[in-house]
Amino acid sequence: MSRPAPSSRPSRSPASRPPGSFVLTCDQNLVVTSASAGAELAMGRPAAELVGAPLATLLRAQDLSLIRLQLQGLPEGRVIHGRLPVREGRTTAVQIRLWRLEGGTGRRLCLVVQPVSRGHARRGDAGPENEALRNTLAALNASHEQLKSTQLQLIQAAKLETIGRLAAGVAHEVKNPLAIILAGSDFLAGQPPPSAEAAATLRDMQAAVVRANQVIGGLLNYAAATEFRPTASNLNRVVEDSLQLVHHVVLRKHVDVVKDPAADLPPLLLDVPKIEQVFVNLMINAVDAMGEGGTLTVRTRRTRLTRLRPDVGIRRTDLLRVGQSVVVVEFLDSGPGIPAASLERVFDPFYTTKPAGQGTGLGLAICKTILTLHGGTVWLENRPEGGAIATVVFRRVAGKETAS
Amino acid sequence: MSQPIRKRILVVDDEESLARILKLNLESNGGYEVRVENDGRRAIEAAREFRPDLILLDVIMPDVDGGQVAAELKEIPQLRSVPVVFLTAVVSKDEVRSHGDHIGGRTFLAKPASIREVLEVIEKTLAA
Protein backbone atom coordinates (compact mmCIF):
# COMPACT_ATOMS: atom_id res chain seq x y z
CA MET A 1 0.00 0.00 0.00
CA SER A 2 1.42 3.30 -1.00
CA ARG A 3 -1.24 5.33 0.72
CA PRO A 4 0.17 7.12 3.73
CA ALA A 5 -1.23 6.22 7.11
CA PRO A 6 -3.82 8.63 8.42
CA SER A 7 -2.12 11.54 10.00
CA SER A 8 -2.99 12.49 13.52
CA ARG A 9 -2.79 16.17 12.68
CA PRO A 10 -6.05 17.96 11.92
CA SER A 11 -6.33 17.95 8.18
CA ARG A 12 -7.07 21.12 6.26
CA SER A 13 -7.84 20.79 2.61
CA PRO A 14 -6.96 23.71 0.39
CA ALA A 15 -9.91 25.98 -0.38
CA SER A 16 -10.11 24.77 -3.96
CA ARG A 17 -11.05 21.24 -2.92
CA PRO A 18 -14.53 20.18 -1.97
CA PRO A 19 -15.19 20.72 1.73
CA GLY A 20 -14.20 17.94 4.13
CA SER A 21 -16.24 16.64 7.00
CA PHE A 22 -16.56 18.54 10.21
CA VAL A 23 -18.18 18.45 13.61
CA LEU A 24 -20.60 20.88 15.17
CA THR A 25 -21.93 20.71 18.69
CA CYS A 26 -25.00 22.56 19.83
CA ASP A 27 -26.99 23.06 22.97
CA GLN A 28 -30.59 22.01 23.53
CA ASN A 29 -31.80 25.15 21.75
CA LEU A 30 -29.88 24.10 18.66
CA VAL A 31 -27.42 26.96 19.00
CA VAL A 32 -23.89 26.07 17.90
CA THR A 33 -21.50 25.74 20.84
CA SER A 34 -18.41 24.63 18.97
CA ALA A 35 -17.27 24.00 15.42
CA SER A 36 -14.30 21.98 14.21
CA ALA A 37 -11.75 23.51 11.86
CA GLY A 38 -13.37 21.87 8.84
CA ALA A 39 -16.65 23.69 9.45
CA GLU A 40 -15.06 27.05 8.81
CA LEU A 41 -13.88 25.88 5.45
CA ALA A 42 -17.03 24.07 4.43
CA MET A 43 -19.44 26.80 5.36
CA GLY A 44 -17.25 29.67 4.27
CA ARG A 45 -17.66 31.47 7.57
CA PRO A 46 -15.12 32.04 10.31
CA ALA A 47 -15.46 29.64 13.25
CA ALA A 48 -16.01 32.56 15.62
CA GLU A 49 -19.09 33.46 13.65
CA LEU A 50 -20.40 29.88 13.69
CA VAL A 51 -20.30 29.60 17.47
CA GLY A 52 -23.45 31.12 18.85
CA ALA A 53 -25.27 30.89 15.54
CA PRO A 54 -28.62 29.10 15.58
CA LEU A 55 -28.42 25.89 13.58
CA ALA A 56 -31.40 27.21 11.63
CA THR A 57 -29.18 29.83 9.99
CA LEU A 58 -26.69 27.19 8.83
CA LEU A 59 -28.86 24.33 7.58
CA ARG A 60 -31.88 24.04 5.37
CA ALA A 61 -35.25 24.04 7.10
CA GLN A 62 -36.11 20.48 6.02
CA ASP A 63 -32.82 19.10 7.34
CA LEU A 64 -33.34 20.93 10.60
CA SER A 65 -36.79 19.37 10.95
CA LEU A 66 -35.21 15.94 10.59
CA ILE A 67 -32.70 16.80 13.26
CA ARG A 68 -35.47 17.95 15.57
CA LEU A 69 -37.30 14.70 14.88
CA GLN A 70 -34.24 12.76 15.82
CA LEU A 71 -33.98 14.67 19.03
CA GLN A 72 -37.43 13.33 19.88
CA GLY A 73 -35.86 9.99 20.60
CA LEU A 74 -34.89 8.31 17.38
CA PRO A 75 -31.91 6.03 17.78
CA GLU A 76 -28.50 7.62 17.79
CA GLY A 77 -26.18 7.63 14.86
CA ARG A 78 -29.03 7.83 12.32
CA VAL A 79 -27.90 9.39 9.12
CA ILE A 80 -29.73 12.35 7.67
CA HIS A 81 -29.17 12.82 3.96
CA GLY A 82 -29.36 16.56 3.53
CA ARG A 83 -27.81 19.44 1.69
CA LEU A 84 -25.47 21.94 3.20
CA PRO A 85 -25.73 25.55 2.01
CA VAL A 86 -22.24 26.62 1.00
CA ARG A 87 -20.86 29.73 -0.60
CA GLU A 88 -22.78 31.83 -3.15
CA GLY A 89 -26.13 30.19 -2.53
CA ARG A 90 -24.93 26.76 -3.64
CA THR A 91 -25.59 23.60 -1.66
CA THR A 92 -23.67 20.37 -1.41
CA ALA A 93 -24.96 16.92 -0.53
CA VAL A 94 -24.04 15.84 2.97
CA GLN A 95 -24.70 13.07 5.42
CA ILE A 96 -25.33 14.30 8.93
CA ARG A 97 -24.87 11.90 11.79
CA LEU A 98 -26.30 12.88 15.16
CA TRP A 99 -25.05 12.02 18.60
CA ARG A 100 -26.50 13.13 21.84
CA LEU A 101 -23.94 14.21 24.42
CA GLU A 102 -25.24 13.59 27.91
CA GLY A 103 -23.69 15.03 31.02
CA GLY A 104 -22.38 18.49 31.68
CA THR A 105 -24.98 21.21 31.33
CA GLY A 106 -28.12 19.91 29.78
CA ARG A 107 -28.43 17.78 26.72
CA ARG A 108 -26.15 18.70 23.91
CA LEU A 109 -26.01 17.49 20.38
CA CYS A 110 -23.11 16.63 18.19
CA LEU A 111 -23.40 16.72 14.40
CA VAL A 112 -20.85 14.99 12.24
CA VAL A 113 -21.32 16.46 8.78
CA GLN A 114 -19.80 14.50 5.93
CA PRO A 115 -20.03 15.66 2.33
CA VAL A 116 -21.15 13.03 -0.13
CA SER A 117 -19.11 13.40 -3.29
CA ARG A 118 -20.23 11.22 -6.12
CA GLY A 119 -18.11 8.13 -6.74
CA HIS A 120 -15.27 7.18 -4.55
CA ALA A 121 -16.22 8.73 -1.23
CA ARG A 122 -18.88 6.16 -0.54
CA ARG A 123 -16.31 3.39 -0.75
CA GLY A 124 -14.20 4.84 2.00
CA ASP A 125 -11.20 5.42 -0.22
CA ALA A 126 -8.41 7.77 0.51
CA GLY A 127 -8.85 11.46 -0.06
CA PRO A 128 -8.62 14.55 2.00
CA GLU A 129 -12.28 14.41 3.03
CA ASN A 130 -11.94 10.86 4.23
CA GLU A 131 -8.80 11.57 6.08
CA ALA A 132 -10.51 14.47 7.72
CA LEU A 133 -13.42 12.20 8.50
CA ARG A 134 -11.18 9.59 9.99
CA ASN A 135 -9.53 12.20 12.14
CA THR A 136 -12.87 13.59 13.15
CA LEU A 137 -14.20 10.18 14.05
CA ALA A 138 -11.05 9.32 15.92
CA ALA A 139 -11.35 12.55 17.88
CA LEU A 140 -15.02 11.88 18.48
CA ASN A 141 -14.38 8.34 19.62
CA ALA A 142 -11.63 9.52 21.90
CA SER A 143 -13.83 12.10 23.56
CA HIS A 144 -16.65 9.59 23.79
CA GLU A 145 -14.32 7.13 25.52
CA GLN A 146 -13.14 9.88 27.81
CA LEU A 147 -16.70 10.83 28.63
CA LYS A 148 -17.62 7.24 29.33
CA SER A 149 -14.67 6.70 31.59
CA THR A 150 -15.25 9.97 33.46
CA GLN A 151 -18.84 8.92 33.98
CA LEU A 152 -17.73 5.54 35.33
CA GLN A 153 -15.34 7.27 37.64
CA LEU A 154 -18.17 9.46 38.93
CA ILE A 155 -20.40 6.43 39.49
CA GLN A 156 -17.57 4.71 41.32
CA ALA A 157 -17.03 7.81 43.45
CA ALA A 158 -20.71 8.01 44.30
CA LYS A 159 -20.76 4.35 45.33
CA LEU A 160 -17.71 4.78 47.51
CA GLU A 161 -19.20 7.85 49.11
CA THR A 162 -22.26 5.82 50.04
CA ILE A 163 -20.06 3.15 51.59
CA GLY A 164 -18.17 5.87 53.42
CA ARG A 165 -21.33 7.37 54.87
CA LEU A 166 -22.47 3.92 55.89
CA ALA A 167 -19.14 3.25 57.60
CA ALA A 168 -19.33 6.56 59.46
CA GLY A 169 -22.87 5.74 60.62
CA VAL A 170 -21.89 2.29 61.79
CA ALA A 171 -18.84 3.68 63.57
CA HIS A 172 -20.99 6.12 65.49
CA GLU A 173 -23.52 3.48 66.47
CA VAL A 174 -20.81 1.11 67.69
CA LYS A 175 -19.14 3.71 69.88
CA ASN A 176 -22.09 3.94 72.24
CA PRO A 177 -22.14 0.25 73.18
CA LEU A 178 -18.35 0.43 73.51
CA ALA A 179 -18.76 3.37 75.89
CA ILE A 180 -21.10 1.27 78.02
CA ILE A 181 -18.68 -1.67 78.14
CA LEU A 182 -15.74 0.57 79.00
CA ALA A 183 -17.60 2.52 81.67
CA GLY A 184 -18.99 -0.74 83.07
CA SER A 185 -15.63 -2.49 83.26
CA ASP A 186 -14.12 0.66 84.79
CA PHE A 187 -16.79 0.56 87.46
CA LEU A 188 -16.26 -3.12 88.19
CA ALA A 189 -12.50 -2.56 88.31
CA GLY A 190 -13.10 -0.11 91.14
CA GLN A 191 -14.95 -2.71 93.21
CA PRO A 192 -13.09 -5.13 95.48
CA PRO A 193 -12.13 -7.91 93.05
CA PRO A 194 -13.56 -11.34 93.81
CA SER A 195 -10.34 -12.90 92.53
CA ALA A 196 -7.09 -12.09 90.73
CA GLU A 197 -8.52 -13.73 87.62
CA ALA A 198 -11.53 -11.42 87.71
CA ALA A 199 -9.27 -8.37 87.87
CA ALA A 200 -7.17 -9.65 84.95
CA THR A 201 -10.32 -10.41 82.96
CA LEU A 202 -11.52 -6.86 83.45
CA ARG A 203 -8.21 -5.46 82.25
CA ASP A 204 -8.45 -7.63 79.13
CA MET A 205 -11.95 -6.34 78.51
CA GLN A 206 -10.80 -2.74 78.85
CA ALA A 207 -7.94 -3.34 76.41
CA ALA A 208 -10.37 -4.99 73.99
CA VAL A 209 -12.58 -1.91 73.97
CA VAL A 210 -9.58 0.29 73.18
CA ARG A 211 -8.73 -2.01 70.27
CA ALA A 212 -12.28 -2.06 68.97
CA ASN A 213 -12.25 1.71 69.10
CA GLN A 214 -9.10 1.77 66.98
CA VAL A 215 -10.88 -0.29 64.34
CA ILE A 216 -13.73 2.21 64.41
CA GLY A 217 -11.16 4.98 63.96
CA GLY A 218 -9.83 3.13 60.90
CA LEU A 219 -13.34 2.82 59.54
CA LEU A 220 -13.86 6.55 59.96
CA ASN A 221 -10.60 7.17 58.12
CA TYR A 222 -11.89 4.93 55.38
CA ALA A 223 -15.08 6.97 55.30
CA ALA A 224 -13.12 10.21 55.09
CA ALA A 225 -11.11 8.71 52.23
CA THR A 226 -14.19 8.59 50.05
CA GLU A 227 -14.42 12.35 49.59
CA PHE A 228 -12.45 13.41 46.57
CA ARG A 229 -10.91 16.87 45.97
CA PRO A 230 -8.40 16.67 43.14
CA THR A 231 -6.15 19.42 41.83
CA ALA A 232 -3.61 19.40 39.03
CA SER A 233 -0.45 18.26 40.77
CA ASN A 234 3.17 17.40 40.25
CA LEU A 235 3.48 13.72 41.06
CA ASN A 236 7.21 13.84 41.77
CA ARG A 237 6.63 16.54 44.35
CA VAL A 238 3.93 14.46 46.05
CA VAL A 239 6.32 11.50 46.13
CA GLU A 240 9.07 13.69 47.58
CA ASP A 241 6.75 15.09 50.29
CA SER A 242 5.59 11.59 51.18
CA LEU A 243 9.21 10.49 51.54
CA GLN A 244 9.71 13.36 53.98
CA LEU A 245 6.79 12.02 56.02
CA VAL A 246 8.41 8.59 56.44
CA HIS A 247 11.91 10.00 56.83
CA HIS A 248 12.15 9.20 60.55
CA VAL A 249 11.01 5.58 60.08
CA VAL A 250 13.47 5.07 57.24
CA LEU A 251 16.29 6.47 59.37
CA ARG A 252 15.39 4.40 62.40
CA LYS A 253 15.29 1.18 60.38
CA HIS A 254 18.54 2.03 58.54
CA VAL A 255 16.87 1.71 55.17
CA ASP A 256 18.56 3.17 52.10
CA VAL A 257 16.26 5.14 49.86
CA VAL A 258 16.91 5.26 46.11
CA LYS A 259 14.92 7.86 44.19
CA ASP A 260 14.36 7.61 40.47
CA PRO A 261 11.90 10.29 39.36
CA ALA A 262 11.02 10.70 35.68
CA ALA A 263 11.67 14.17 34.34
CA ASP A 264 8.86 14.28 31.80
CA LEU A 265 5.76 13.61 33.88
CA PRO A 266 2.56 15.36 32.92
CA PRO A 267 0.58 16.98 35.73
CA LEU A 268 -2.05 14.69 37.23
CA LEU A 269 -5.34 15.40 38.90
CA LEU A 270 -4.62 14.30 42.47
CA ASP A 271 -6.19 14.71 45.86
CA VAL A 272 -2.74 15.34 47.33
CA PRO A 273 -3.28 14.56 51.05
CA LYS A 274 -4.97 11.29 50.12
CA ILE A 275 -2.28 10.26 47.65
CA GLU A 276 0.33 11.08 50.30
CA GLN A 277 -1.60 8.76 52.62
CA VAL A 278 -1.36 6.02 49.96
CA PHE A 279 2.36 6.51 49.37
CA VAL A 280 3.16 6.67 53.08
CA ASN A 281 1.17 3.49 53.65
CA LEU A 282 2.96 1.61 50.87
CA MET A 283 6.38 2.81 52.01
CA ILE A 284 5.75 1.92 55.66
CA ASN A 285 4.62 -1.54 54.55
CA ALA A 286 7.79 -1.90 52.50
CA VAL A 287 10.00 -0.77 55.37
CA ASP A 288 8.17 -3.05 57.84
CA ALA A 289 8.64 -5.99 55.47
CA MET A 290 12.42 -5.44 55.31
CA GLY A 291 12.99 -5.43 59.04
CA GLU A 292 16.37 -3.85 59.72
CA GLY A 293 18.28 -2.35 56.77
CA GLY A 294 17.47 -2.93 53.11
CA THR A 295 16.78 -0.67 50.15
CA LEU A 296 13.58 1.12 49.26
CA THR A 297 13.50 2.26 45.64
CA VAL A 298 10.89 4.80 44.59
CA ARG A 299 10.56 5.53 40.90
CA THR A 300 8.10 7.33 38.69
CA ARG A 301 7.68 6.96 34.95
CA ARG A 302 5.20 7.35 32.13
CA THR A 303 4.41 4.22 30.23
CA ARG A 304 1.72 2.27 28.45
CA LEU A 305 -0.26 -0.30 30.35
CA THR A 306 0.84 -3.72 29.14
CA ARG A 307 -1.49 -5.77 31.32
CA LEU A 308 -4.36 -5.59 33.71
CA ARG A 309 -4.42 -7.59 36.87
CA PRO A 310 -7.90 -9.07 37.06
CA ASP A 311 -7.49 -10.54 40.52
CA VAL A 312 -5.04 -8.54 42.54
CA GLY A 313 -5.37 -4.82 42.93
CA ILE A 314 -7.90 -4.26 40.18
CA ARG A 315 -11.43 -5.48 39.81
CA ARG A 316 -12.85 -3.18 37.20
CA THR A 317 -11.25 -2.78 33.88
CA ASP A 318 -13.58 0.02 32.83
CA LEU A 319 -11.26 2.78 33.89
CA LEU A 320 -8.01 1.31 32.64
CA ARG A 321 -7.23 -0.44 29.41
CA VAL A 322 -4.24 -2.29 28.12
CA GLY A 323 -2.32 0.06 25.86
CA GLN A 324 -3.50 3.11 27.73
CA SER A 325 -1.00 5.84 28.45
CA VAL A 326 -0.45 5.95 32.21
CA VAL A 327 1.87 7.32 34.85
CA VAL A 328 3.12 4.86 37.44
CA VAL A 329 4.88 5.10 40.78
CA GLU A 330 6.74 2.01 41.89
CA PHE A 331 7.88 1.19 45.41
CA LEU A 332 10.43 -1.64 45.40
CA ASP A 333 11.75 -3.22 48.56
CA SER A 334 14.47 -5.77 49.24
CA GLY A 335 12.47 -7.71 51.80
CA PRO A 336 11.40 -11.36 51.71
CA GLY A 337 8.46 -10.72 49.37
CA ILE A 338 4.80 -11.44 50.01
CA PRO A 339 3.47 -14.99 50.54
CA ALA A 340 1.25 -16.08 47.68
CA ALA A 341 -1.74 -16.57 49.99
CA SER A 342 -1.45 -12.98 51.20
CA LEU A 343 -1.07 -11.55 47.70
CA GLU A 344 -4.60 -12.63 46.94
CA ARG A 345 -6.04 -10.84 49.91
CA VAL A 346 -3.90 -7.82 50.78
CA PHE A 347 -6.48 -5.35 49.47
CA ASP A 348 -9.40 -6.96 51.30
CA PRO A 349 -10.71 -4.78 54.13
CA PHE A 350 -9.63 -6.01 57.58
CA TYR A 351 -7.00 -8.35 56.15
CA THR A 352 -3.77 -8.01 58.10
CA THR A 353 -0.67 -10.07 58.79
CA LYS A 354 0.28 -7.95 61.75
CA PRO A 355 -0.29 -9.25 65.30
CA ALA A 356 -3.72 -8.57 66.79
CA GLY A 357 -4.07 -4.98 67.87
CA GLN A 358 -1.23 -3.73 65.67
CA GLY A 359 -3.08 -2.69 62.60
CA THR A 360 -6.67 -2.54 61.54
CA GLY A 361 -6.18 -4.24 58.18
CA LEU A 362 -7.73 -1.25 56.50
CA GLY A 363 -4.57 0.46 55.23
CA LEU A 364 -4.36 -1.10 51.78
CA ALA A 365 -8.14 -1.21 51.38
CA ILE A 366 -8.14 2.56 51.92
CA CYS A 367 -5.24 2.93 49.45
CA LYS A 368 -7.21 1.11 46.83
CA THR A 369 -10.32 3.16 47.45
CA ILE A 370 -8.36 6.37 47.11
CA LEU A 371 -6.79 5.23 43.85
CA THR A 372 -10.12 4.07 42.48
CA LEU A 373 -11.40 7.59 43.11
CA HIS A 374 -8.52 8.79 40.97
CA GLY A 375 -9.43 6.37 38.20
CA GLY A 376 -6.21 4.53 38.94
CA THR A 377 -5.21 1.41 40.78
CA VAL A 378 -2.48 -0.30 42.75
CA TRP A 379 -1.11 -3.79 42.68
CA LEU A 380 1.41 -5.70 44.67
CA GLU A 381 3.64 -8.49 43.44
CA ASN A 382 6.90 -10.19 44.11
CA ARG A 383 9.97 -9.31 42.08
CA PRO A 384 11.79 -12.18 40.38
CA GLU A 385 15.02 -10.94 41.93
CA GLY A 386 13.49 -10.93 45.42
CA GLY A 387 11.52 -8.39 47.39
CA ALA A 388 8.13 -6.93 46.59
CA ILE A 389 6.97 -4.16 44.32
CA ALA A 390 3.90 -1.98 44.75
CA THR A 391 2.81 -0.33 41.52
CA VAL A 392 0.48 2.65 41.63
CA VAL A 393 -1.12 3.46 38.29
CA PHE A 394 -2.62 6.81 37.38
CA ARG A 395 -4.52 7.58 34.22
CA ARG A 396 -3.14 10.45 32.21
CA VAL A 397 -5.36 13.52 32.27
CA ALA A 398 -6.97 13.75 28.87
CA GLY A 399 -6.84 16.90 26.82
CA LYS A 400 -4.69 19.85 27.65
CA GLU A 401 -2.15 19.45 30.38
CA THR A 402 -2.67 22.55 32.41
CA ALA A 403 -1.08 22.44 35.79
CA SER A 404 0.72 24.86 37.96
CA MET B 1 -19.92 29.51 103.10
CA SER B 2 -22.64 26.89 102.84
CA GLN B 3 -21.29 25.33 99.67
CA PRO B 4 -22.08 21.61 99.52
CA ILE B 5 -19.13 19.31 100.02
CA ARG B 6 -20.19 17.04 97.22
CA LYS B 7 -20.28 18.65 93.80
CA ARG B 8 -23.31 17.87 91.70
CA ILE B 9 -23.20 16.48 88.22
CA LEU B 10 -26.11 16.07 85.85
CA VAL B 11 -25.52 13.26 83.37
CA VAL B 12 -27.65 13.44 80.22
CA ASP B 13 -27.51 10.55 77.77
CA ASP B 14 -30.25 8.73 75.91
CA GLU B 15 -28.26 5.50 76.37
CA GLU B 16 -29.86 4.62 79.68
CA SER B 17 -27.32 2.01 80.74
CA LEU B 18 -24.39 4.29 79.91
CA ALA B 19 -25.90 7.11 81.98
CA ARG B 20 -26.58 4.74 84.85
CA ILE B 21 -23.04 3.29 84.84
CA LEU B 22 -21.54 6.77 84.58
CA LYS B 23 -23.52 7.69 87.67
CA LEU B 24 -22.14 4.65 89.51
CA ASN B 25 -18.63 5.57 88.45
CA LEU B 26 -18.88 9.25 89.32
CA GLU B 27 -20.38 8.48 92.70
CA SER B 28 -17.97 5.75 93.72
CA ASN B 29 -14.77 7.01 92.07
CA GLY B 30 -15.28 10.78 92.18
CA GLY B 31 -17.46 11.29 95.22
CA TYR B 32 -19.94 13.34 93.23
CA GLU B 33 -23.66 13.63 93.70
CA VAL B 34 -25.13 12.56 90.37
CA ARG B 35 -28.51 12.82 88.72
CA VAL B 36 -29.32 11.13 85.43
CA GLU B 37 -31.64 12.17 82.63
CA ASN B 38 -32.16 10.32 79.36
CA ASP B 39 -33.90 13.02 77.40
CA GLY B 40 -32.89 16.54 76.35
CA ARG B 41 -36.13 18.24 77.27
CA ARG B 42 -36.28 16.76 80.73
CA ALA B 43 -32.60 17.63 81.22
CA ILE B 44 -33.37 21.35 81.28
CA GLU B 45 -36.09 20.90 83.90
CA ALA B 46 -33.79 18.64 85.91
CA ALA B 47 -31.05 21.27 85.75
CA ARG B 48 -33.40 23.92 87.19
CA GLU B 49 -34.26 21.66 90.15
CA PHE B 50 -30.93 19.96 90.71
CA ARG B 51 -28.69 23.04 90.17
CA PRO B 52 -25.67 20.98 89.03
CA ASP B 53 -22.08 22.23 89.18
CA LEU B 54 -21.44 20.57 85.83
CA ILE B 55 -23.45 18.89 83.11
CA LEU B 56 -22.13 15.86 81.24
CA LEU B 57 -24.12 16.02 78.05
CA ASP B 58 -24.58 13.63 75.14
CA VAL B 59 -24.89 15.31 71.72
CA ILE B 60 -26.94 13.00 69.52
CA MET B 61 -30.27 12.45 71.21
CA PRO B 62 -33.73 12.16 69.74
CA ASP B 63 -36.04 15.16 69.95
CA VAL B 64 -33.93 17.77 71.79
CA ASP B 65 -30.22 17.17 71.17
CA GLY B 66 -27.26 18.16 73.33
CA GLY B 67 -26.51 21.28 71.30
CA GLN B 68 -30.05 22.56 71.85
CA VAL B 69 -29.90 21.75 75.55
CA ALA B 70 -26.68 23.74 75.91
CA ALA B 71 -28.15 26.66 73.96
CA GLU B 72 -31.28 26.73 76.11
CA LEU B 73 -29.25 26.58 79.31
CA LYS B 74 -27.46 29.74 78.16
CA GLU B 75 -30.85 31.50 78.16
CA ILE B 76 -31.55 30.64 81.78
CA PRO B 77 -29.79 33.13 84.10
CA GLN B 78 -29.28 30.72 87.01
CA LEU B 79 -27.86 28.03 84.73
CA ARG B 80 -25.98 30.17 82.24
CA SER B 81 -22.61 29.68 83.90
CA VAL B 82 -22.90 25.94 84.57
CA PRO B 83 -20.07 24.30 82.61
CA VAL B 84 -21.07 21.70 80.06
CA VAL B 85 -18.88 18.78 78.97
CA PHE B 86 -20.06 17.05 75.81
CA LEU B 87 -19.61 13.29 75.94
CA THR B 88 -20.17 12.12 72.39
CA ALA B 89 -19.34 9.65 69.67
CA VAL B 90 -19.39 12.34 67.00
CA VAL B 91 -15.80 13.37 67.71
CA SER B 92 -12.79 11.06 67.76
CA LYS B 93 -10.19 10.77 70.49
CA ASP B 94 -7.61 12.15 68.07
CA GLU B 95 -9.67 15.25 67.38
CA VAL B 96 -10.22 15.87 71.07
CA ARG B 97 -6.55 15.31 71.84
CA SER B 98 -5.37 17.62 69.09
CA HIS B 99 -7.67 20.39 70.31
CA GLY B 100 -6.79 19.98 74.01
CA ASP B 101 -10.42 19.03 74.89
CA HIS B 102 -11.76 22.26 73.44
CA ILE B 103 -13.42 22.31 70.06
CA GLY B 104 -15.09 25.57 69.10
CA GLY B 105 -14.91 26.82 72.69
CA ARG B 106 -16.67 23.71 74.03
CA THR B 107 -15.25 20.91 76.13
CA PHE B 108 -15.48 17.47 74.58
CA LEU B 109 -14.97 13.90 75.68
CA ALA B 110 -14.94 11.26 72.96
CA LYS B 111 -16.90 8.04 73.49
CA PRO B 112 -15.83 5.50 74.56
CA ALA B 113 -14.12 7.32 77.44
CA SER B 114 -12.54 5.58 80.42
CA ILE B 115 -13.64 6.75 83.84
CA ARG B 116 -10.14 8.13 84.34
CA GLU B 117 -10.56 10.39 81.30
CA VAL B 118 -14.03 11.46 82.42
CA LEU B 119 -12.86 12.31 85.93
CA GLU B 120 -9.84 14.21 84.61
CA VAL B 121 -11.91 16.43 82.37
CA ILE B 122 -14.57 16.99 85.04
CA GLU B 123 -11.98 17.96 87.64
CA LYS B 124 -10.21 20.27 85.21
CA THR B 125 -13.47 21.91 84.16
CA LEU B 126 -14.69 22.39 87.73
CA ALA B 127 -11.36 23.91 88.72
CA ALA B 128 -11.42 26.42 85.87
Boltz contact constraints between the chains, C-beta under 6 A:
constraints:
  - contact:
      token1: [A, 172]
      token2: [B, 89]
      max_distance: 6.0
  - contact:
      token1: [A, 175]
      token2: [B, 89]
      max_distance: 6.0
  - contact:
      token1: [A, 175]
      token2: [B, 111]
      max_distance: 6.0
  - contact:
      token1: [A, 176]
      token2: [B, 15]
      max_distance: 6.0
  - contact:
      token1: [A, 176]
      token2: [B, 89]
      max_distance: 6.0
  - contact:
      token1: [A, 178]
      token2: [B, 112]
      max_distance: 6.0
  - contact:
      token1: [A, 179]
      token2: [B, 18]
      max_distance: 6.0
  - contact:
      token1: [A, 179]
      token2: [B, 111]
      max_distance: 6.0
  - contact:
      token1: [A, 179]
      token2: [B, 112]
      max_distance: 6.0
  - contact:
      token1: [A, 180]
      token2: [B, 17]
      max_distance: 6.0
  - contact:
      token1: [A, 180]
      token2: [B, 18]
      max_distance: 6.0
  - contact:
      token1: [A, 182]
      token2: [B, 112]
      max_distance: 6.0
  - contact:
      token1: [A, 182]
      token2: [B, 114]
      max_distance: 6.0
  - contact:
      token1: [A, 183]
      token2: [B, 21]
      max_distance: 6.0
  - contact:
      token1: [A, 183]
      token2: [B, 22]
      max_distance: 6.0
  - contact:
      token1: [A, 183]
      token2: [B, 25]
      max_distance: 6.0
  - contact:
      token1: [A, 184]
      token2: [B, 21]
      max_distance: 6.0
  - contact:
      token1: [A, 186]
      token2: [B, 25]
      max_distance: 6.0
  - contact:
      token1: [A, 186]
      token2: [B, 114]
      max_distance: 6.0
  - contact:
      token1: [A, 186]
      token2: [B, 115]
      max_distance: 6.0
  - contact:
      token1: [A, 187]
      token2: [B, 21]
      max_distance: 6.0
  - contact:
      token1: [A, 187]
      token2: [B, 24]
      max_distance: 6.0
  - contact:
      token1: [A, 187]
      token2: [B, 25]
      max_distance: 6.0
  - contact:
      token1: [A, 190]
      token2: [B, 28]
      max_distance: 6.0
  - contact:
      token1: [A, 190]
      token2: [B, 29]
      max_distance: 6.0
  - contact:
      token1: [A, 209]
      token2: [B, 112]
      max_distance: 6.0
  - contact:
      token1: [A, 213]
      token2: [B, 112]
      max_distance: 6.0
  - contact:
      token1: [A, 217]
      token2: [B, 92]
      max_distance: 6.0
